[in-house]
Amino acid sequence: MKRLFLGIALGLVLAQPAFAEMTADELMHIYDTGDPTSRDEVAIAADGNYNGLAWASSYLTSQHATPIFCPVPNHAMTRQETMEMLRASMAKDARIGKQPYGLAMLLAVQETYPCP
């Protein structure tokens, strides 16, 4: 009975669809061609990703560890600036667009705001 339950549980887990993060190219395509609502949703997602990286970097700095990136002090990025930063990094290196957009954002902030 235990084996049967384990087999069913394993089958259910393996039968679940995989949800992969969209690539930066896919994200930018939706941003560039989508309707205004889709465009806003993509910009909000990318901006949230940027904000998460900023908080993580601030935390690392507070712990006297190496930050992820070093943004301009006292400047809050707008959603449009976040998207343009990502677009600029993708234009410099097309491989960035093939990465999941979270990784692409990490690479973009490190390129745009390197630490000394």
N, CA, C and O atoms as CSV, one atom per row, in Angstrom:
chain,resi,resn,atom,element,x,y,z
A,1,MET,N,N,0.831,-1.197,0.000
A,1,MET,CA,C,0.000,0.000,0.000
A,1,MET,C,C,0.874,1.259,0.000
A,1,MET,O,O,0.590,2.236,-0.692
A,2,LYS,N,N,1.940,1.203,0.794
A,2,LYS,CA,C,2.845,2.346,0.872
A,2,LYS,C,C,3.495,2.598,-0.490
A,2,LYS,O,O,3.656,3.746,-0.904
A,3,ARG,N,N,3.869,1.514,-1.186
A,3,ARG,CA,C,4.484,1.644,-2.510
A,3,ARG,C,C,3.501,2.243,-3.513
A,3,ARG,O,O,3.873,3.073,-4.342
A,4,LEU,N,N,2.269,1.821,-3.429
A,4,LEU,CA,C,1.246,2.334,-4.333
A,4,LEU,C,C,1.069,3.836,-4.126
A,4,LEU,O,O,1.029,4.603,-5.089
A,5,PHE,N,N,0.965,4.246,-2.875
A,5,PHE,CA,C,0.820,5.667,-2.566
A,5,PHE,C,C,2.026,6.460,-3.054
A,5,PHE,O,O,1.881,7.534,-3.637
A,6,LEU,N,N,3.234,5.911,-2.804
A,6,LEU,CA,C,4.458,6.569,-3.244
A,6,LEU,C,C,4.498,6.680,-4.766
A,6,LEU,O,O,4.902,7.708,-5.309
A,7,GLY,N,N,4.074,5.612,-5.453
A,7,GLY,CA,C,4.047,5.626,-6.914
A,7,GLY,C,C,3.076,6.653,-7.463
A,7,GLY,O,O,3.383,7.355,-8.426
A,8,ILE,N,N,1.904,6.739,-6.851
A,8,ILE,CA,C,0.911,7.727,-7.288
A,8,ILE,C,C,1.430,9.141,-7.026
A,8,ILE,O,O,1.320,10.011,-7.889
A,9,ALA,N,N,1.988,9.371,-5.852
A,9,ALA,CA,C,2.510,10.692,-5.507
A,9,ALA,C,C,3.620,11.098,-6.469
A,9,ALA,O,O,3.645,12.230,-6.953
A,10,LEU,N,N,4.537,10.175,-6.746
A,10,LEU,CA,C,5.626,10.463,-7.671
A,10,LEU,C,C,5.084,10.750,-9.070
A,10,LEU,O,O,5.559,11.661,-9.748
A,11,GLY,N,N,4.096,9.977,-9.498
A,11,GLY,CA,C,3.487,10.202,-10.806
A,11,GLY,C,C,2.837,11.570,-10.915
A,11,GLY,O,O,2.932,12.227,-11.951
A,12,LEU,N,N,2.176,12.000,-9.844
A,12,LEU,CA,C,1.544,13.319,-9.847
A,12,LEU,C,C,2.578,14.435,-9.917
A,12,LEU,O,O,2.393,15.427,-10.622
A,13,VAL,N,N,3.662,14.261,-9.183
A,13,VAL,CA,C,4.717,15.275,-9.201
A,13,VAL,C,C,5.333,15.370,-10.584
A,13,VAL,O,O,5.528,16.468,-11.106
A,14,LEU,N,N,5.636,14.246,-11.172
A,14,LEU,CA,C,6.267,14.245,-12.491
A,14,LEU,C,C,5.319,14.689,-13.593
A,14,LEU,O,O,5.768,15.153,-14.642
A,15,ALA,N,N,4.024,14.556,-13.376
A,15,ALA,CA,C,3.047,14.937,-14.394
A,15,ALA,C,C,2.769,16.436,-14.409
A,15,ALA,O,O,2.123,16.934,-15.330
A,16,GLN,N,N,3.247,17.156,-13.406
A,16,GLN,CA,C,3.013,18.599,-13.354
A,16,GLN,C,C,3.796,19.284,-14.463
A,16,GLN,O,O,4.944,18.921,-14.717
A,17,PRO,N,N,3.201,20.266,-15.125
A,17,PRO,CA,C,3.931,20.961,-16.184
A,17,PRO,C,C,5.064,21.801,-15.593
A,17,PRO,O,O,4.975,22.295,-14.469
A,18,ALA,N,N,6.108,21.945,-16.364
A,18,ALA,CA,C,7.238,22.761,-15.933
A,18,ALA,C,C,6.945,24.225,-16.286
A,18,ALA,O,O,6.512,24.536,-17.396
A,19,PHE,N,N,7.183,25.089,-15.347
A,19,PHE,CA,C,6.988,26.516,-15.587
A,19,PHE,C,C,8.355,27.178,-15.589
A,19,PHE,O,O,8.975,27.354,-14.540
A,20,ALA,N,N,8.805,27.533,-16.749
A,20,ALA,CA,C,10.106,28.175,-16.879
A,20,ALA,C,C,9.913,29.683,-16.986
A,20,ALA,O,O,8.936,30.169,-17.556
A,21,GLU,N,N,10.851,30.386,-16.433
A,21,GLU,CA,C,10.825,31.842,-16.537
A,21,GLU,C,C,11.069,32.214,-17.997
A,21,GLU,O,O,11.910,31.613,-18.666
A,22,MET,N,N,10.336,33.200,-18.482
A,22,MET,CA,C,10.523,33.604,-19.877
A,22,MET,C,C,11.893,34.249,-20.050
A,22,MET,O,O,12.472,34.783,-19.103
A,23,THR,N,N,12.391,34.188,-21.262
A,23,THR,CA,C,13.683,34.801,-21.540
A,23,THR,C,C,13.532,36.318,-21.620
A,23,THR,O,O,12.425,36.845,-21.732
A,24,ALA,N,N,14.659,36.999,-21.559
A,24,ALA,CA,C,14.641,38.454,-21.699
A,24,ALA,C,C,14.132,38.854,-23.086
A,24,ALA,O,O,13.434,39.858,-23.221
A,25,ASP,N,N,14.477,38.075,-24.118
A,25,ASP,CA,C,13.956,38.354,-25.464
A,25,ASP,C,C,12.430,38.284,-25.486
A,25,ASP,O,O,11.771,39.147,-26.064
A,26,GLU,N,N,11.874,37.246,-24.849
A,26,GLU,CA,C,10.415,37.089,-24.807
A,26,GLU,C,C,9.772,38.237,-24.032
A,26,GLU,O,O,8.748,38.779,-24.449
A,27,LEU,N,N,10.371,38.599,-22.914
A,27,LEU,CA,C,9.861,39.701,-22.100
A,27,LEU,C,C,9.851,41.002,-22.909
A,27,LEU,O,O,8.864,41.738,-22.907
A,28,MET,N,N,10.950,41.271,-23.593
A,28,MET,CA,C,11.059,42.509,-24.367
A,28,MET,C,C,10.100,42.496,-25.554
A,28,MET,O,O,9.575,43.542,-25.938
A,29,HIS,N,N,9.868,41.315,-26.140
A,29,HIS,CA,C,8.913,41.221,-27.251
A,29,HIS,C,C,7.503,41.605,-26.778
A,29,HIS,O,O,6.795,42.349,-27.456
A,30,ILE,N,N,7.112,41.097,-25.626
A,30,ILE,CA,C,5.793,41.458,-25.079
A,30,ILE,C,C,5.743,42.952,-24.785
A,30,ILE,O,O,4.739,43.610,-25.058
A,31,TYR,N,N,6.823,43.485,-24.233
A,31,TYR,CA,C,6.882,44.913,-23.906
A,31,TYR,C,C,6.760,45.761,-25.177
A,31,TYR,O,O,6.077,46.785,-25.187
A,32,ASP,N,N,7.421,45.327,-26.232
A,32,ASP,CA,C,7.441,46.111,-27.474
A,32,ASP,C,C,6.174,45.958,-28.315
A,32,ASP,O,O,5.802,46.890,-29.028
A,33,THR,N,N,5.505,44.811,-28.249
A,33,THR,CA,C,4.377,44.554,-29.153
A,33,THR,C,C,3.034,44.391,-28.446
A,33,THR,O,O,1.990,44.345,-29.097
A,34,GLY,N,N,3.058,44.307,-27.137
A,34,GLY,CA,C,1.831,44.051,-26.403
A,34,GLY,C,C,0.918,45.255,-26.305
A,34,GLY,O,O,1.304,46.385,-26.605
A,35,ASP,N,N,-0.296,44.982,-25.880
A,35,ASP,CA,C,-1.237,46.071,-25.631
A,35,ASP,C,C,-0.791,46.806,-24.362
A,35,ASP,O,O,0.073,46.306,-23.641
A,36,PRO,N,N,-1.359,47.977,-24.076
A,36,PRO,CA,C,-0.908,48.760,-22.924
A,36,PRO,C,C,-0.924,47.997,-21.596
A,36,PRO,O,O,-0.041,48.197,-20.761
A,37,THR,N,N,-1.907,47.134,-21.394
A,37,THR,CA,C,-1.975,46.369,-20.143
A,37,THR,C,C,-0.825,45.374,-20.061
A,37,THR,O,O,-0.169,45.265,-19.025
A,38,SER,N,N,-0.580,44.654,-21.141
A,38,SER,CA,C,0.531,43.695,-21.168
A,38,SER,C,C,1.859,44.408,-20.984
A,38,SER,O,O,2.736,43.933,-20.262
A,39,ARG,N,N,1.999,45.532,-21.632
A,39,ARG,CA,C,3.224,46.325,-21.528
A,39,ARG,C,C,3.466,46.741,-20.079
A,39,ARG,O,O,4.587,46.637,-19.580
A,40,ASP,N,N,2.419,47.210,-19.404
A,40,ASP,CA,C,2.548,47.601,-17.995
A,40,ASP,C,C,2.893,46.403,-17.121
A,40,ASP,O,O,3.740,46.504,-16.234
A,41,GLU,N,N,2.241,45.266,-17.365
A,41,GLU,CA,C,2.503,44.077,-16.554
A,41,GLU,C,C,3.952,43.620,-16.689
A,41,GLU,O,O,4.578,43.236,-15.701
A,42,VAL,N,N,4.482,43.661,-17.899
A,42,VAL,CA,C,5.871,43.273,-18.124
A,42,VAL,C,C,6.805,44.253,-17.423
A,42,VAL,O,O,7.770,43.840,-16.778
A,43,ALA,N,N,6.526,45.537,-17.544
A,43,ALA,CA,C,7.372,46.545,-16.898
A,43,ALA,C,C,7.322,46.409,-15.379
A,43,ALA,O,O,8.339,46.587,-14.709
A,44,ILE,N,N,6.159,46.099,-14.834
A,44,ILE,CA,C,6.023,45.902,-13.389
A,44,ILE,C,C,6.836,44.678,-12.949
A,44,ILE,O,O,7.515,44.721,-11.923
A,45,ALA,N,N,6.768,43.597,-13.716
A,45,ALA,CA,C,7.528,42.390,-13.372
A,45,ALA,C,C,9.034,42.672,-13.406
A,45,ALA,O,O,9.759,42.294,-12.486
A,46,ALA,N,N,9.492,43.326,-14.452
A,46,ALA,CA,C,10.921,43.636,-14.569
A,46,ALA,C,C,11.367,44.589,-13.462
A,46,ALA,O,O,12.448,44.433,-12.894
A,47,ASP,N,N,10.531,45.570,-13.165
A,47,ASP,CA,C,10.862,46.529,-12.110
A,47,ASP,C,C,10.893,45.836,-10.741
A,47,ASP,O,O,11.738,46.152,-9.904
A,48,GLY,N,N,9.985,44.908,-10.521
A,48,GLY,CA,C,9.992,44.144,-9.275
A,48,GLY,C,C,11.259,43.322,-9.142
A,48,GLY,O,O,11.820,43.191,-8.055
A,49,ASN,N,N,11.702,42.771,-10.261
A,49,ASN,CA,C,12.944,42.008,-10.260
A,49,ASN,C,C,14.109,42.926,-9.904
A,49,ASN,O,O,14.956,42.573,-9.084
A,50,TYR,N,N,14.147,44.099,-10.521
A,50,TYR,CA,C,15.198,45.077,-10.219
A,50,TYR,C,C,15.163,45.458,-8.737
A,50,TYR,O,O,16.200,45.503,-8.076
A,51,ASN,N,N,13.967,45.731,-8.225
A,51,ASN,CA,C,13.854,46.121,-6.816
A,51,ASN,C,C,14.326,45.018,-5.884
A,51,ASN,O,O,14.953,45.302,-4.864
A,52,GLY,N,N,14.038,43.775,-6.211
A,52,GLY,CA,C,14.529,42.658,-5.409
A,52,GLY,C,C,16.043,42.602,-5.389
A,52,GLY,O,O,16.649,42.364,-4.345
A,53,LEU,N,N,16.656,42.821,-6.547
A,53,LEU,CA,C,18.118,42.847,-6.607
A,53,LEU,C,C,18.673,44.027,-5.807
A,53,LEU,O,O,19.704,43.902,-5.146
A,54,ALA,N,N,17.986,45.171,-5.869
A,54,ALA,CA,C,18.433,46.347,-5.117
A,54,ALA,C,C,18.366,46.098,-3.613
A,54,ALA,O,O,19.285,46.464,-2.881
A,55,TRP,N,N,17.268,45.471,-3.145
A,55,TRP,CA,C,17.154,45.152,-1.725
A,55,TRP,C,C,18.217,44.154,-1.302
A,55,TRP,O,O,18.823,44.304,-0.241
A,56,ALA,N,N,18.448,43.143,-2.118
A,56,ALA,CA,C,19.476,42.150,-1.801
A,56,ALA,C,C,20.847,42.806,-1.727
A,56,ALA,O,O,21.642,42.500,-0.838
A,57,SER,N,N,21.118,43.706,-2.661
A,57,SER,CA,C,22.402,44.407,-2.673
A,57,SER,C,C,22.551,45.298,-1.440
A,57,SER,O,O,23.627,45.362,-0.845
A,58,SER,N,N,21.476,45.981,-1.057
A,58,SER,CA,C,21.503,46.823,0.150
A,58,SER,C,C,21.755,45.980,1.388
A,58,SER,O,O,22.520,46.370,2.270
A,59,TYR,N,N,21.110,44.823,1.450
A,59,TYR,CA,C,21.315,43.940,2.589
A,59,TYR,C,C,22.776,43.489,2.661
A,59,TYR,O,O,23.383,43.507,3.731
A,60,LEU,N,N,23.331,43.088,1.526
A,60,LEU,CA,C,24.728,42.658,1.518
A,60,LEU,C,C,25.651,43.776,1.988
A,60,LEU,O,O,26.593,43.536,2.744
A,61,THR,N,N,25.376,44.996,1.539
A,61,THR,CA,C,26.175,46.142,1.967
A,61,THR,C,C,26.069,46.331,3.476
A,61,THR,O,O,27.075,46.601,4.133
A,62,SER,N,N,24.871,46.194,4.036
A,62,SER,CA,C,24.677,46.374,5.477
A,62,SER,C,C,25.405,45.299,6.282
A,62,SER,O,O,25.716,45.503,7.456
A,63,GLN,N,N,25.674,44.167,5.658
A,63,GLN,CA,C,26.388,43.074,6.321
A,63,GLN,C,C,27.890,43.108,6.016
A,63,GLN,O,O,28.622,42.168,6.326
A,64,HIS,N,N,28.326,44.201,5.409
A,64,HIS,CA,C,29.734,44.389,5.038
A,64,HIS,C,C,30.219,43.322,4.051
A,64,HIS,O,O,31.382,42.920,4.063
A,65,ALA,N,N,29.300,42.883,3.205
A,65,ALA,CA,C,29.622,41.924,2.145
A,65,ALA,C,C,29.628,42.664,0.808
A,65,ALA,O,O,29.163,43.800,0.720
A,66,THR,N,N,30.141,42.033,-0.202
A,66,THR,CA,C,30.194,42.647,-1.528
A,66,THR,C,C,28.776,42.750,-2.093
A,66,THR,O,O,28.072,41.746,-2.188
A,67,PRO,N,N,28.358,43.961,-2.469
A,67,PRO,CA,C,27.015,44.119,-3.040
A,67,PRO,C,C,26.937,43.535,-4.445
A,67,PRO,O,O,27.952,43.314,-5.105
A,68,ILE,N,N,25.715,43.294,-4.881
A,68,ILE,CA,C,25.473,42.768,-6.222
A,68,ILE,C,C,25.817,43.819,-7.276
A,68,ILE,O,O,26.401,43.508,-8.314
A,69,PHE,N,N,25.450,45.054,-6.994
A,69,PHE,CA,C,25.737,46.171,-7.891
A,69,PHE,C,C,25.717,47.446,-7.064
A,69,PHE,O,O,25.281,47.438,-5.913
A,70,CYS,N,N,26.186,48.537,-7.646
A,70,CYS,CA,C,26.289,49.808,-6.923
A,70,CYS,C,C,25.571,50.915,-7.703
A,70,CYS,O,O,26.192,51.628,-8.492
A,71,PRO,N,N,24.259,51.054,-7.476
A,71,PRO,CA,C,23.492,52.057,-8.234
A,71,PRO,C,C,23.850,53.482,-7.817
A,71,PRO,O,O,24.501,53.708,-6.797
A,72,VAL,N,N,23.415,54.413,-8.618
A,72,VAL,CA,C,23.618,55.829,-8.326
A,72,VAL,C,C,22.865,56.155,-7.033
A,72,VAL,O,O,21.674,55.861,-6.923
A,73,PRO,N,N,23.545,56.757,-6.054
A,73,PRO,CA,C,22.849,57.086,-4.798
A,73,PRO,C,C,21.698,58.067,-5.031
A,73,PRO,O,O,21.779,58.948,-5.887
A,74,ASN,N,N,20.648,57.899,-4.268
A,74,ASN,CA,C,19.490,58.795,-4.272
A,74,ASN,C,C,18.788,58.892,-5.623
A,74,ASN,O,O,18.224,59.934,-5.957
A,75,HIS,N,N,18.820,57.828,-6.387
A,75,HIS,CA,C,18.096,57.804,-7.664
A,75,HIS,C,C,17.196,56.573,-7.689
A,75,HIS,O,O,17.681,55.442,-7.646
A,76,ALA,N,N,15.906,56.790,-7.757
A,76,ALA,CA,C,14.945,55.694,-7.859
A,76,ALA,C,C,14.685,55.427,-9.337
A,76,ALA,O,O,14.241,56.313,-10.066
A,77,MET,N,N,14.962,54.213,-9.769
A,77,MET,CA,C,14.743,53.856,-11.167
A,77,MET,C,C,13.243,53.821,-11.467
A,77,MET,O,O,12.452,53.313,-10.672
A,78,THR,N,N,12.873,54.356,-12.605
A,78,THR,CA,C,11.493,54.226,-13.066
A,78,THR,C,C,11.371,52.906,-13.818
A,78,THR,O,O,12.373,52.284,-14.172
A,79,ARG,N,N,10.146,52.492,-14.054
A,79,ARG,CA,C,9.934,51.255,-14.819
A,79,ARG,C,C,10.532,51.377,-16.218
A,79,ARG,O,O,11.140,50.437,-16.732
A,80,GLN,N,N,10.352,52.541,-16.820
A,80,GLN,CA,C,10.887,52.741,-18.162
A,80,GLN,C,C,12.418,52.670,-18.147
A,80,GLN,O,O,13.015,52.078,-19.046
A,81,GLU,N,N,13.048,53.259,-17.149
A,81,GLU,CA,C,14.512,53.189,-17.054
A,81,GLU,C,C,14.987,51.745,-16.860
A,81,GLU,O,O,16.013,51.340,-17.407
A,82,THR,N,N,14.231,50.985,-16.081
A,82,THR,CA,C,14.580,49.582,-15.876
A,82,THR,C,C,14.533,48.825,-17.200
A,82,THR,O,O,15.442,48.057,-17.513
A,83,MET,N,N,13.477,49.042,-17.972
A,83,MET,CA,C,13.353,48.358,-19.259
A,83,MET,C,C,14.443,48.807,-20.230
A,83,MET,O,O,14.987,47.989,-20.971
A,84,GLU,N,N,14.760,50.081,-20.232
A,84,GLU,CA,C,15.801,50.580,-21.139
A,84,GLU,C,C,17.182,50.075,-20.734
A,84,GLU,O,O,18.023,49.823,-21.597
A,85,MET,N,N,17.423,49.923,-19.439
A,85,MET,CA,C,18.689,49.357,-18.972
A,85,MET,C,C,18.822,47.916,-19.475
A,85,MET,O,O,19.879,47.516,-19.965
A,86,LEU,N,N,17.746,47.147,-19.351
A,86,LEU,CA,C,17.760,45.771,-19.837
A,86,LEU,C,C,17.952,45.740,-21.348
A,86,LEU,O,O,18.738,44.940,-21.858
A,87,ARG,N,N,17.247,46.595,-22.058
A,87,ARG,CA,C,17.362,46.651,-23.525
A,87,ARG,C,C,18.794,46.993,-23.949
A,87,ARG,O,O,19.320,46.394,-24.887
A,88,ALA,N,N,19.420,47.941,-23.271
A,88,ALA,CA,C,20.791,48.339,-23.614
A,88,ALA,C,C,21.772,47.187,-23.394
A,88,ALA,O,O,22.672,46.973,-24.206
A,89,SER,N,N,21.601,46.457,-22.313
A,89,SER,CA,C,22.482,45.312,-22.059
A,89,SER,C,C,22.284,44.230,-23.110
A,89,SER,O,O,23.248,43.607,-23.553
A,90,MET,N,N,21.040,44.007,-23.508
A,90,MET,CA,C,20.749,43.015,-24.534
A,90,MET,C,C,21.341,43.445,-25.874
A,90,MET,O,O,21.782,42.600,-26.653
A,91,ALA,N,N,21.356,44.741,-26.150
A,91,ALA,CA,C,21.915,45.233,-27.409
A,91,ALA,C,C,23.436,45.054,-27.436
A,91,ALA,O,O,24.015,44.803,-28.493
A,92,LYS,N,N,24.069,45.180,-26.289
A,92,LYS,CA,C,25.528,45.014,-26.211
A,92,LYS,C,C,25.944,43.556,-26.337
A,92,LYS,O,O,27.006,43.247,-26.879
A,93,ASP,N,N,25.092,42.654,-25.828
A,93,ASP,CA,C,25.424,41.228,-25.849
A,93,ASP,C,C,24.139,40.439,-26.067
A,93,ASP,O,O,23.331,40.287,-25.151
A,94,ALA,N,N,23.959,39.945,-27.270
A,94,ALA,CA,C,22.728,39.239,-27.641
A,94,ALA,C,C,22.489,37.990,-26.805
A,94,ALA,O,O,21.353,37.529,-26.699
A,95,ARG,N,N,23.543,37.434,-26.208
A,95,ARG,CA,C,23.370,36.236,-25.374
A,95,ARG,C,C,22.511,36.527,-24.150
A,95,ARG,O,O,21.851,35.628,-23.629
A,96,ILE,N,N,22.514,37.774,-23.689
A,96,ILE,CA,C,21.723,38.145,-22.512
A,96,ILE,C,C,20.234,37.924,-22.789
A,96,ILE,O,O,19.497,37.494,-21.902
A,97,GLY,N,N,19.797,38.212,-23.991
A,97,GLY,CA,C,18.390,38.034,-24.351
A,97,GLY,C,C,17.926,36.594,-24.304
A,97,GLY,O,O,16.731,36.333,-24.161
A,98,LYS,N,N,18.845,35.664,-24.421
A,98,LYS,CA,C,18.496,34.235,-24.402
A,98,LYS,C,C,18.378,33.701,-22.975
A,98,LYS,O,O,17.933,32.572,-22.773
A,99,GLN,N,N,18.768,34.492,-21.999
A,99,GLN,CA,C,18.743,34.068,-20.600
A,99,GLN,C,C,17.365,34.325,-19.985
A,99,GLN,O,O,16.615,35.169,-20.476
A,100,PRO,N,N,17.031,33.598,-18.909
A,100,PRO,CA,C,15.802,33.939,-18.174
A,100,PRO,C,C,15.874,35.412,-17.764
A,100,PRO,O,O,16.949,35.912,-17.433
A,101,TYR,N,N,14.740,36.101,-17.786
A,101,TYR,CA,C,14.803,37.545,-17.594
A,101,TYR,C,C,15.343,37.952,-16.223
A,101,TYR,O,O,15.891,39.045,-16.081
A,102,GLY,N,N,15.198,37.100,-15.222
A,102,GLY,CA,C,15.776,37.412,-13.912
A,102,GLY,C,C,17.290,37.458,-13.967
A,102,GLY,O,O,17.914,38.358,-13.407
A,103,LEU,N,N,17.879,36.480,-14.647
A,103,LEU,CA,C,19.333,36.472,-14.817
A,103,LEU,C,C,19.764,37.630,-15.707
A,103,LEU,O,O,20.776,38.276,-15.436
A,104,ALA,N,N,19.010,37.894,-16.759
A,104,ALA,CA,C,19.334,39.015,-17.647
A,104,ALA,C,C,19.328,40.337,-16.874
A,104,ALA,O,O,20.178,41.197,-17.105
A,105,MET,N,N,18.366,40.494,-15.956
A,105,MET,CA,C,18.315,41.714,-15.152
A,105,MET,C,C,19.541,41.806,-14.250
A,105,MET,O,O,20.123,42.880,-14.101
A,106,LEU,N,N,19.932,40.691,-13.652
A,106,LEU,CA,C,21.131,40.673,-12.822
A,106,LEU,C,C,22.351,41.108,-13.633
A,106,LEU,O,O,23.135,41.943,-13.181
A,107,LEU,N,N,22.508,40.549,-14.817
A,107,LEU,CA,C,23.634,40.913,-15.671
A,107,LEU,C,C,23.571,42.382,-16.078
A,107,LEU,O,O,24.598,43.057,-16.151
A,108,ALA,N,N,22.365,42.871,-16.341
A,108,ALA,CA,C,22.198,44.275,-16.743
A,108,ALA,C,C,22.573,45.237,-15.621
A,108,ALA,O,O,23.254,46.234,-15.862
A,109,VAL,N,N,22.136,44.946,-14.400
A,109,VAL,CA,C,22.468,45.869,-13.304
A,109,VAL,C,C,23.954,45.829,-12.991
A,109,VAL,O,O,24.547,46.853,-12.650
A,110,GLN,N,N,24.562,44.648,-13.105
A,110,GLN,CA,C,25.998,44.567,-12.842
A,110,GLN,C,C,26.801,45.295,-13.909
A,110,GLN,O,O,27.846,45.876,-13.615
A,111,GLU,N,N,26.321,45.266,-15.139
A,111,GLU,CA,C,27.013,45.987,-16.214
A,111,GLU,C,C,26.792,47.497,-16.093
A,111,GLU,O,O,27.721,48.286,-16.267
A,112,THR,N,N,25.553,47.885,-15.793
A,112,THR,CA,C,25.202,49.299,-15.748
A,112,THR,C,C,25.740,49.992,-14.507
A,112,THR,O,O,26.173,51.143,-14.568
A,113,TYR,N,N,25.714,49.296,-13.389
A,113,TYR,CA,C,26.146,49.886,-12.120
A,113,TYR,C,C,27.220,49.035,-11.452
A,113,TYR,O,O,26.985,48.470,-10.384
A,114,PRO,N,N,28.390,48.939,-12.068
A,114,PRO,CA,C,29.444,48.116,-11.462
A,114,PRO,C,C,29.940,48.768,-10.153
A,114,PRO,O,O,29.884,49.985,-9.977
A,115,CYS,N,N,30.409,47.932,-9.275
A,115,CYS,CA,C,30.988,48.444,-8.037
A,115,CYS,C,C,32.469,48.712,-8.248
A,115,CYS,O,O,33.151,47.999,-8.985
A,116,PRO,N,N,32.947,49.750,-7.589
A,116,PRO,CA,C,34.382,50.085,-7.758
A,116,PRO,C,C,35.297,49.005,-7.210
A,116,PRO,O,O,36.518,49.138,-7.277
